[in-house]
Amino acid sequence: MSGHSKWKTIQKSKGAADAKRSKIFTKIAREMIVAVKEGGGSGDPANNSRLATVIAKAKAANMPNDNIKRTLDKAVGAGNGDSFEAVTYEGYGPAGVAVIVEALTDNRQRTAPEVRHYFDKANGNMGAIGCVSWSFDRKGVILIDNEDEELDEEAVMMDALDSGAADFAPDGQVMEVTTEPDDFNAVVKALEDKGYKFLSAEIALVPQNFITLTDEGDIKNMERLIDMLEDNDDVQNVYHNWQQD
């Protein structure tokens, strides 16, 4: 499963994420606006499952409730002129690492060349749609905070499975719960109701297999590629199958 790799990524990027909190909130807000638009203008998560998913992601990222409310008010307001298009790019990082980039953009002619440039700069290459996505599965991924290691592993597992989760994997300071996409919102709510705190909660692309990089140049290029992509305002999510130590 993705727990080990995902948690290592969170550990390594936590300081950077704290420093970029405003950018993270801006990207989540953009996802909310699109979710409301695609949900027929509904700002009620009870009637808009995609919006409920984005709100769960926002809460796990510690986005303040006031920010969430302001974004929803903007999204359902008559004066909202924001228009974003969802686009996906696929390619290979150094040593053949599979990479998928999900973006929301108001200008494909700007975003595509920028993403291609990042791949080229990191000794990778952008490929055609479908070139790597076949090796990923879309799953709900919930990481439960166990930093103090006070949670009972068996109790959390039973709570997760009783809530409708598909799988459970503990890893010391974090416990990963995976769900089928259609079950994600219900599992999030059930675990929230039981008082669990999340490090992250999102529907993600989980790799079926991983690649370990041993060459220092490849490792630096892969880190550089991820940093460049995540720093781009249009990029929402970056998925890869690099198994980080």
Sequence and secondary structure as in RCSB ss.txt:
>XXXX:A:sequence
MSGHSKWKTIQKSKGAADAKRSKIFTKIAREMIVAVKEGGGSGDPANNSRLATVIAKAKAANMPNDNIKRTLDKA
VGAGNGDSFEAVTYEGYGPAGVAVIVEALTDNRQRTAPEVRHYFDKANGNMGAIGCVSWSFDRKGVILIDNEDEE
LDEEAVMMDALDSGAADFAPDGQVMEVTTEPDDFNAVVKALEDKGYKFLSAEIALVPQNFITLTDEGDIKNMERL
IDMLEDNDDVQNVYHNWQQD
>XXXX:A:secstr
  HHHHHHHHHHHHHHHHHTHHHHHHHHHHHHHHHHHHTTT   GGG HHHHHHHHHHHHTT  HHHHHHHHHHH
HSTT     EEEEEEEE GGG EEEEEEEES HHHHHHHHHHHHHHTT EEE TTTTGGGEEEEEEEEEE TT  
S HHHHHHHHHHTT SEEEEETTEEEEEE GGGHHHHHHHHHHTT  EEEEEEEEEESS B    HHHHHHHHHH
HHHHHHSTTEEEEEE B   
